[in-house]
Amino acid sequence: MNDILTGEFPVALDDKGRISIPVRLRDKVPGNLLHITKGTNRCLWVFPPEEWGRASARWMQNASMPAKRRNEILHRFISPMQEVEMDRTGRIMVPPSLRDYAGLTHDCFVVGIGASIEIWDTESYRSYQESIEGDFEEVMKDTSSDFFYG
């Protein structure tokens, strides 16, 4: 995948548990297969196959990580992963266990975040954005200026 996935898109989860991947994101995803798993902060992570392969290989092959931590990561991200297909209109079925984990009801956000996509409950996403806003000044101080302007 050559294109960076970006953007924040309000979407609705339908009564059948499907959500639409916005055109701007799905046009950058090769094929119609995606890998969806639990993320952090009660969101879901959605990966195109190539990116899933890279991420899962990193998690499974990290020899420097203590075995206990590695197993925790595998159980958190690898075990719950499910492959889903986008239908011809760009909808995916979000498995019930993952919907429950993320607290998805009706109003959601689909967010492009580099090589992957996140799916959030709208209230959770807004709350998360507010929580990081207060810390962002510190993040900027800790990050060299050439990171942004170099």
PyMOL CGO cylinders between C-alpha atoms (Angstrom):
from pymol import cmd
from pymol.cgo import CYLINDER

trace = [
    CYLINDER, 0.00, 0.00, 0.00, 1.58, 3.25, -1.13, 0.3, 1, 1, 1, 1, 1, 1,
    CYLINDER, 1.58, 3.25, -1.13, -0.98, 5.77, 0.03, 0.3, 1, 1, 1, 1, 1, 1,
    CYLINDER, -0.98, 5.77, 0.03, -1.25, 7.02, 3.58, 0.3, 1, 1, 1, 1, 1, 1,
    CYLINDER, -1.25, 7.02, 3.58, -4.72, 6.58, 5.05, 0.3, 1, 1, 1, 1, 1, 1,
    CYLINDER, -4.72, 6.58, 5.05, -5.95, 9.85, 6.55, 0.3, 1, 1, 1, 1, 1, 1,
    CYLINDER, -5.95, 9.85, 6.55, -9.20, 11.52, 7.54, 0.3, 1, 1, 1, 1, 1, 1,
    CYLINDER, -9.20, 11.52, 7.54, -11.94, 11.37, 10.16, 0.3, 1, 1, 1, 1, 1, 1,
    CYLINDER, -11.94, 11.37, 10.16, -15.35, 10.26, 8.94, 0.3, 1, 1, 1, 1, 1, 1,
    CYLINDER, -15.35, 10.26, 8.94, -18.61, 10.06, 10.91, 0.3, 1, 1, 1, 1, 1, 1,
    CYLINDER, -18.61, 10.06, 10.91, -20.47, 6.89, 9.90, 0.3, 1, 1, 1, 1, 1, 1,
    CYLINDER, -20.47, 6.89, 9.90, -23.36, 4.80, 11.17, 0.3, 1, 1, 1, 1, 1, 1,
    CYLINDER, -23.36, 4.80, 11.17, -23.34, 1.20, 12.28, 0.3, 1, 1, 1, 1, 1, 1,
    CYLINDER, -23.34, 1.20, 12.28, -26.45, -0.40, 10.79, 0.3, 1, 1, 1, 1, 1, 1,
    CYLINDER, -26.45, -0.40, 10.79, -28.83, -2.85, 12.46, 0.3, 1, 1, 1, 1, 1, 1,
    CYLINDER, -28.83, -2.85, 12.46, -26.94, -5.80, 10.94, 0.3, 1, 1, 1, 1, 1, 1,
    CYLINDER, -26.94, -5.80, 10.94, -23.59, -4.69, 12.43, 0.3, 1, 1, 1, 1, 1, 1,
    CYLINDER, -23.59, -4.69, 12.43, -22.17, -3.30, 9.20, 0.3, 1, 1, 1, 1, 1, 1,
    CYLINDER, -22.17, -3.30, 9.20, -20.20, -0.11, 8.79, 0.3, 1, 1, 1, 1, 1, 1,
    CYLINDER, -20.20, -0.11, 8.79, -19.17, 1.68, 5.61, 0.3, 1, 1, 1, 1, 1, 1,
    CYLINDER, -19.17, 1.68, 5.61, -15.51, 2.34, 4.93, 0.3, 1, 1, 1, 1, 1, 1,
    CYLINDER, -15.51, 2.34, 4.93, -15.49, 5.82, 3.34, 0.3, 1, 1, 1, 1, 1, 1,
    CYLINDER, -15.49, 5.82, 3.34, -14.53, 5.97, -0.35, 0.3, 1, 1, 1, 1, 1, 1,
    CYLINDER, -14.53, 5.97, -0.35, -11.48, 8.11, 0.38, 0.3, 1, 1, 1, 1, 1, 1,
    CYLINDER, -11.48, 8.11, 0.38, -10.06, 5.28, 2.50, 0.3, 1, 1, 1, 1, 1, 1,
    CYLINDER, -10.06, 5.28, 2.50, -11.26, 2.25, 0.57, 0.3, 1, 1, 1, 1, 1, 1,
    CYLINDER, -11.26, 2.25, 0.57, -9.86, 3.61, -2.69, 0.3, 1, 1, 1, 1, 1, 1,
    CYLINDER, -9.86, 3.61, -2.69, -6.40, 3.33, -1.11, 0.3, 1, 1, 1, 1, 1, 1,
    CYLINDER, -6.40, 3.33, -1.11, -6.90, -0.26, 0.07, 0.3, 1, 1, 1, 1, 1, 1,
    CYLINDER, -6.90, -0.26, 0.07, -5.98, -2.97, -2.45, 0.3, 1, 1, 1, 1, 1, 1,
    CYLINDER, -5.98, -2.97, -2.45, -8.73, -5.54, -2.90, 0.3, 1, 1, 1, 1, 1, 1,
    CYLINDER, -8.73, -5.54, -2.90, -11.70, -6.03, -0.61, 0.3, 1, 1, 1, 1, 1, 1,
    CYLINDER, -11.70, -6.03, -0.61, -10.22, -8.05, 2.26, 0.3, 1, 1, 1, 1, 1, 1,
    CYLINDER, -10.22, -8.05, 2.26, -9.45, -6.39, 5.61, 0.3, 1, 1, 1, 1, 1, 1,
    CYLINDER, -9.45, -6.39, 5.61, -8.20, -7.65, 8.98, 0.3, 1, 1, 1, 1, 1, 1,
    CYLINDER, -8.20, -7.65, 8.98, -9.98, -6.26, 12.04, 0.3, 1, 1, 1, 1, 1, 1,
    CYLINDER, -9.98, -6.26, 12.04, -8.93, -6.65, 15.66, 0.3, 1, 1, 1, 1, 1, 1,
    CYLINDER, -8.93, -6.65, 15.66, -9.04, -5.00, 19.07, 0.3, 1, 1, 1, 1, 1, 1,
    CYLINDER, -9.04, -5.00, 19.07, -7.00, -1.82, 19.24, 0.3, 1, 1, 1, 1, 1, 1,
    CYLINDER, -7.00, -1.82, 19.24, -6.09, 0.33, 22.19, 0.3, 1, 1, 1, 1, 1, 1,
    CYLINDER, -6.09, 0.33, 22.19, -8.36, 2.81, 23.97, 0.3, 1, 1, 1, 1, 1, 1,
    CYLINDER, -8.36, 2.81, 23.97, -11.45, 0.74, 23.07, 0.3, 1, 1, 1, 1, 1, 1,
    CYLINDER, -11.45, 0.74, 23.07, -11.18, 1.28, 19.33, 0.3, 1, 1, 1, 1, 1, 1,
    CYLINDER, -11.18, 1.28, 19.33, -10.84, -1.31, 16.57, 0.3, 1, 1, 1, 1, 1, 1,
    CYLINDER, -10.84, -1.31, 16.57, -7.84, -1.55, 14.27, 0.3, 1, 1, 1, 1, 1, 1,
    CYLINDER, -7.84, -1.55, 14.27, -8.44, -2.39, 10.63, 0.3, 1, 1, 1, 1, 1, 1,
    CYLINDER, -8.44, -2.39, 10.63, -5.53, -3.39, 8.40, 0.3, 1, 1, 1, 1, 1, 1,
    CYLINDER, -5.53, -3.39, 8.40, -5.18, -4.11, 4.70, 0.3, 1, 1, 1, 1, 1, 1,
    CYLINDER, -5.18, -4.11, 4.70, -3.65, -7.62, 4.31, 0.3, 1, 1, 1, 1, 1, 1,
    CYLINDER, -3.65, -7.62, 4.31, -0.09, -6.44, 3.61, 0.3, 1, 1, 1, 1, 1, 1,
    CYLINDER, -0.09, -6.44, 3.61, -0.06, -4.14, 6.65, 0.3, 1, 1, 1, 1, 1, 1,
    CYLINDER, -0.06, -4.14, 6.65, -1.60, -6.85, 8.84, 0.3, 1, 1, 1, 1, 1, 1,
    CYLINDER, -1.60, -6.85, 8.84, 1.21, -9.16, 7.76, 0.3, 1, 1, 1, 1, 1, 1,
    CYLINDER, 1.21, -9.16, 7.76, 3.83, -6.61, 8.77, 0.3, 1, 1, 1, 1, 1, 1,
    CYLINDER, 3.83, -6.61, 8.77, 2.23, -5.75, 12.12, 0.3, 1, 1, 1, 1, 1, 1,
    CYLINDER, 2.23, -5.75, 12.12, 1.49, -9.33, 13.16, 0.3, 1, 1, 1, 1, 1, 1,
    CYLINDER, 1.49, -9.33, 13.16, 5.00, -10.48, 12.19, 0.3, 1, 1, 1, 1, 1, 1,
    CYLINDER, 5.00, -10.48, 12.19, 6.49, -7.70, 14.35, 0.3, 1, 1, 1, 1, 1, 1,
    CYLINDER, 6.49, -7.70, 14.35, 4.38, -8.74, 17.33, 0.3, 1, 1, 1, 1, 1, 1,
    CYLINDER, 4.38, -8.74, 17.33, 5.07, -12.45, 16.94, 0.3, 1, 1, 1, 1, 1, 1,
    CYLINDER, 5.07, -12.45, 16.94, 8.79, -12.16, 16.28, 0.3, 1, 1, 1, 1, 1, 1,
    CYLINDER, 8.79, -12.16, 16.28, 9.82, -9.57, 18.85, 0.3, 1, 1, 1, 1, 1, 1,
    CYLINDER, 9.82, -9.57, 18.85, 12.56, -11.59, 20.54, 0.3, 1, 1, 1, 1, 1, 1,
    CYLINDER, 12.56, -11.59, 20.54, 13.62, -8.75, 22.84, 0.3, 1, 1, 1, 1, 1, 1,
    CYLINDER, 13.62, -8.75, 22.84, 10.22, -8.70, 24.56, 0.3, 1, 1, 1, 1, 1, 1,
    CYLINDER, 10.22, -8.70, 24.56, 9.75, -10.84, 27.69, 0.3, 1, 1, 1, 1, 1, 1,
    CYLINDER, 9.75, -10.84, 27.69, 7.65, -13.94, 26.92, 0.3, 1, 1, 1, 1, 1, 1,
    CYLINDER, 7.65, -13.94, 26.92, 4.84, -12.85, 29.27, 0.3, 1, 1, 1, 1, 1, 1,
    CYLINDER, 4.84, -12.85, 29.27, 4.48, -9.46, 27.55, 0.3, 1, 1, 1, 1, 1, 1,
    CYLINDER, 4.48, -9.46, 27.55, 4.70, -11.03, 24.11, 0.3, 1, 1, 1, 1, 1, 1,
    CYLINDER, 4.70, -11.03, 24.11, 1.90, -13.47, 25.00, 0.3, 1, 1, 1, 1, 1, 1,
    CYLINDER, 1.90, -13.47, 25.00, -0.24, -10.61, 26.30, 0.3, 1, 1, 1, 1, 1, 1,
    CYLINDER, -0.24, -10.61, 26.30, 0.20, -8.77, 22.99, 0.3, 1, 1, 1, 1, 1, 1,
    CYLINDER, 0.20, -8.77, 22.99, -0.59, -11.91, 20.99, 0.3, 1, 1, 1, 1, 1, 1,
    CYLINDER, -0.59, -11.91, 20.99, -3.77, -12.50, 23.00, 0.3, 1, 1, 1, 1, 1, 1,
    CYLINDER, -3.77, -12.50, 23.00, -4.79, -8.88, 22.72, 0.3, 1, 1, 1, 1, 1, 1,
    CYLINDER, -4.79, -8.88, 22.72, -4.21, -8.31, 19.00, 0.3, 1, 1, 1, 1, 1, 1,
    CYLINDER, -4.21, -8.31, 19.00, -3.67, -11.63, 17.17, 0.3, 1, 1, 1, 1, 1, 1,
    CYLINDER, -3.67, -11.63, 17.17, -6.28, -13.86, 18.82, 0.3, 1, 1, 1, 1, 1, 1,
    CYLINDER, -6.28, -13.86, 18.82, -9.34, -11.63, 18.26, 0.3, 1, 1, 1, 1, 1, 1,
    CYLINDER, -9.34, -11.63, 18.26, -8.41, -10.77, 14.64, 0.3, 1, 1, 1, 1, 1, 1,
    CYLINDER, -8.41, -10.77, 14.64, -10.99, -11.63, 12.02, 0.3, 1, 1, 1, 1, 1, 1,
    CYLINDER, -10.99, -11.63, 12.02, -10.88, -11.26, 8.27, 0.3, 1, 1, 1, 1, 1, 1,
    CYLINDER, -10.88, -11.26, 8.27, -13.77, -9.32, 6.80, 0.3, 1, 1, 1, 1, 1, 1,
    CYLINDER, -13.77, -9.32, 6.80, -14.67, -8.52, 3.22, 0.3, 1, 1, 1, 1, 1, 1,
    CYLINDER, -14.67, -8.52, 3.22, -15.91, -5.20, 1.95, 0.3, 1, 1, 1, 1, 1, 1,
    CYLINDER, -15.91, -5.20, 1.95, -19.06, -5.64, -0.08, 0.3, 1, 1, 1, 1, 1, 1,
    CYLINDER, -19.06, -5.64, -0.08, -19.54, -3.79, -3.37, 0.3, 1, 1, 1, 1, 1, 1,
    CYLINDER, -19.54, -3.79, -3.37, -20.70, -0.68, -1.50, 0.3, 1, 1, 1, 1, 1, 1,
    CYLINDER, -20.70, -0.68, -1.50, -17.70, -0.66, 0.87, 0.3, 1, 1, 1, 1, 1, 1,
    CYLINDER, -17.70, -0.66, 0.87, -19.45, -2.04, 3.94, 0.3, 1, 1, 1, 1, 1, 1,
    CYLINDER, -19.45, -2.04, 3.94, -17.83, -4.49, 6.33, 0.3, 1, 1, 1, 1, 1, 1,
    CYLINDER, -17.83, -4.49, 6.33, -19.47, -6.66, 8.97, 0.3, 1, 1, 1, 1, 1, 1,
    CYLINDER, -19.47, -6.66, 8.97, -18.02, -5.83, 12.37, 0.3, 1, 1, 1, 1, 1, 1,
    CYLINDER, -18.02, -5.83, 12.37, -18.03, -9.08, 14.37, 0.3, 1, 1, 1, 1, 1, 1,
    CYLINDER, -18.03, -9.08, 14.37, -20.21, -8.91, 17.51, 0.3, 1, 1, 1, 1, 1, 1,
    CYLINDER, -20.21, -8.91, 17.51, -17.31, -9.56, 19.91, 0.3, 1, 1, 1, 1, 1, 1,
    CYLINDER, -17.31, -9.56, 19.91, -15.39, -6.63, 18.45, 0.3, 1, 1, 1, 1, 1, 1,
    CYLINDER, -15.39, -6.63, 18.45, -18.47, -4.38, 18.42, 0.3, 1, 1, 1, 1, 1, 1,
    CYLINDER, -18.47, -4.38, 18.42, -18.91, -5.15, 22.12, 0.3, 1, 1, 1, 1, 1, 1,
    CYLINDER, -18.91, -5.15, 22.12, -15.23, -4.46, 22.90, 0.3, 1, 1, 1, 1, 1, 1,
    CYLINDER, -15.23, -4.46, 22.90, -15.37, -1.04, 21.21, 0.3, 1, 1, 1, 1, 1, 1,
    CYLINDER, -15.37, -1.04, 21.21, -18.84, -0.18, 22.53, 0.3, 1, 1, 1, 1, 1, 1,
    CYLINDER, -18.84, -0.18, 22.53, -20.13, 0.44, 19.01, 0.3, 1, 1, 1, 1, 1, 1,
    CYLINDER, -20.13, 0.44, 19.01, -23.81, 1.23, 18.86, 0.3, 1, 1, 1, 1, 1, 1,
    CYLINDER, -23.81, 1.23, 18.86, -24.93, 3.52, 16.03, 0.3, 1, 1, 1, 1, 1, 1,
    CYLINDER, -24.93, 3.52, 16.03, -22.81, 6.66, 15.71, 0.3, 1, 1, 1, 1, 1, 1,
    CYLINDER, -22.81, 6.66, 15.71, -19.19, 5.86, 14.91, 0.3, 1, 1, 1, 1, 1, 1,
    CYLINDER, -19.19, 5.86, 14.91, -16.04, 7.39, 13.50, 0.3, 1, 1, 1, 1, 1, 1,
    CYLINDER, -16.04, 7.39, 13.50, -13.80, 5.75, 10.93, 0.3, 1, 1, 1, 1, 1, 1,
    CYLINDER, -13.80, 5.75, 10.93, -10.32, 7.24, 11.08, 0.3, 1, 1, 1, 1, 1, 1,
    CYLINDER, -10.32, 7.24, 11.08, -7.41, 6.83, 8.66, 0.3, 1, 1, 1, 1, 1, 1,
    CYLINDER, -7.41, 6.83, 8.66, -4.23, 6.66, 10.69, 0.3, 1, 1, 1, 1, 1, 1,
    CYLINDER, -4.23, 6.66, 10.69, -1.29, 6.04, 8.39, 0.3, 1, 1, 1, 1, 1, 1,
    CYLINDER, -1.29, 6.04, 8.39, -1.12, 2.40, 7.34, 0.3, 1, 1, 1, 1, 1, 1,
    CYLINDER, -1.12, 2.40, 7.34, -4.33, 1.37, 9.11, 0.3, 1, 1, 1, 1, 1, 1,
    CYLINDER, -4.33, 1.37, 9.11, -7.87, 2.42, 9.92, 0.3, 1, 1, 1, 1, 1, 1,
    CYLINDER, -7.87, 2.42, 9.92, -9.51, 2.79, 13.32, 0.3, 1, 1, 1, 1, 1, 1,
    CYLINDER, -9.51, 2.79, 13.32, -13.20, 2.41, 14.16, 0.3, 1, 1, 1, 1, 1, 1,
    CYLINDER, -13.20, 2.41, 14.16, -14.46, 4.25, 17.23, 0.3, 1, 1, 1, 1, 1, 1,
    CYLINDER, -14.46, 4.25, 17.23, -17.74, 4.84, 18.98, 0.3, 1, 1, 1, 1, 1, 1,
    CYLINDER, -17.74, 4.84, 18.98, -18.35, 8.58, 18.48, 0.3, 1, 1, 1, 1, 1, 1,
    CYLINDER, -18.35, 8.58, 18.48, -18.46, 9.46, 22.18, 0.3, 1, 1, 1, 1, 1, 1,
    CYLINDER, -18.46, 9.46, 22.18, -15.32, 7.42, 22.88, 0.3, 1, 1, 1, 1, 1, 1,
    CYLINDER, -15.32, 7.42, 22.88, -13.50, 9.14, 20.02, 0.3, 1, 1, 1, 1, 1, 1,
    CYLINDER, -13.50, 9.14, 20.02, -14.47, 12.60, 21.22, 0.3, 1, 1, 1, 1, 1, 1,
    CYLINDER, -14.47, 12.60, 21.22, -13.48, 11.75, 24.76, 0.3, 1, 1, 1, 1, 1, 1,
    CYLINDER, -13.48, 11.75, 24.76, -10.13, 10.37, 23.60, 0.3, 1, 1, 1, 1, 1, 1,
    CYLINDER, -10.13, 10.37, 23.60, -9.46, 13.50, 21.52, 0.3, 1, 1, 1, 1, 1, 1,
    CYLINDER, -9.46, 13.50, 21.52, -10.21, 15.71, 24.52, 0.3, 1, 1, 1, 1, 1, 1,
    CYLINDER, -10.21, 15.71, 24.52, -7.93, 13.63, 26.76, 0.3, 1, 1, 1, 1, 1, 1,
    CYLINDER, -7.93, 13.63, 26.76, -4.93, 13.92, 24.45, 0.3, 1, 1, 1, 1, 1, 1,
    CYLINDER, -4.93, 13.92, 24.45, -5.44, 17.62, 23.80, 0.3, 1, 1, 1, 1, 1, 1,
    CYLINDER, -5.44, 17.62, 23.80, -4.35, 18.51, 27.33, 0.3, 1, 1, 1, 1, 1, 1,
    CYLINDER, -4.35, 18.51, 27.33, -1.14, 16.50, 26.95, 0.3, 1, 1, 1, 1, 1, 1,
    CYLINDER, -1.14, 16.50, 26.95, -0.31, 17.70, 23.47, 0.3, 1, 1, 1, 1, 1, 1,
    CYLINDER, -0.31, 17.70, 23.47, 1.75, 20.70, 24.56, 0.3, 1, 1, 1, 1, 1, 1,
    CYLINDER, 1.75, 20.70, 24.56, 4.02, 18.31, 26.49, 0.3, 1, 1, 1, 1, 1, 1,
    CYLINDER, 4.02, 18.31, 26.49, 4.23, 16.00, 23.49, 0.3, 1, 1, 1, 1, 1, 1,
    CYLINDER, 4.23, 16.00, 23.49, 5.31, 18.92, 21.33, 0.3, 1, 1, 1, 1, 1, 1,
    CYLINDER, 5.31, 18.92, 21.33, 7.97, 19.94, 23.87, 0.3, 1, 1, 1, 1, 1, 1,
    CYLINDER, 7.97, 19.94, 23.87, 9.31, 16.39, 23.96, 0.3, 1, 1, 1, 1, 1, 1,
    CYLINDER, 9.31, 16.39, 23.96, 9.46, 16.16, 20.17, 0.3, 1, 1, 1, 1, 1, 1,
    CYLINDER, 9.46, 16.16, 20.17, 12.24, 17.88, 18.33, 0.3, 1, 1, 1, 1, 1, 1,
    CYLINDER, 12.24, 17.88, 18.33, 11.09, 20.68, 16.06, 0.3, 1, 1, 1, 1, 1, 1,
    CYLINDER, 11.09, 20.68, 16.06, 12.69, 19.07, 13.04, 0.3, 1, 1, 1, 1, 1, 1,
    CYLINDER, 12.69, 19.07, 13.04, 10.24, 16.17, 13.45, 0.3, 1, 1, 1, 1, 1, 1,
    CYLINDER, 10.24, 16.17, 13.45, 7.53, 18.52, 12.20, 0.3, 1, 1, 1, 1, 1, 1,
    CYLINDER, 7.53, 18.52, 12.20, 9.45, 21.10, 10.21, 0.3, 1, 1, 1, 1, 1, 1,
    CYLINDER, 9.45, 21.10, 10.21, 12.70, 19.42, 9.21, 0.3, 1, 1, 1, 1, 1, 1,
]
cmd.load_cgo(trace, "trace")
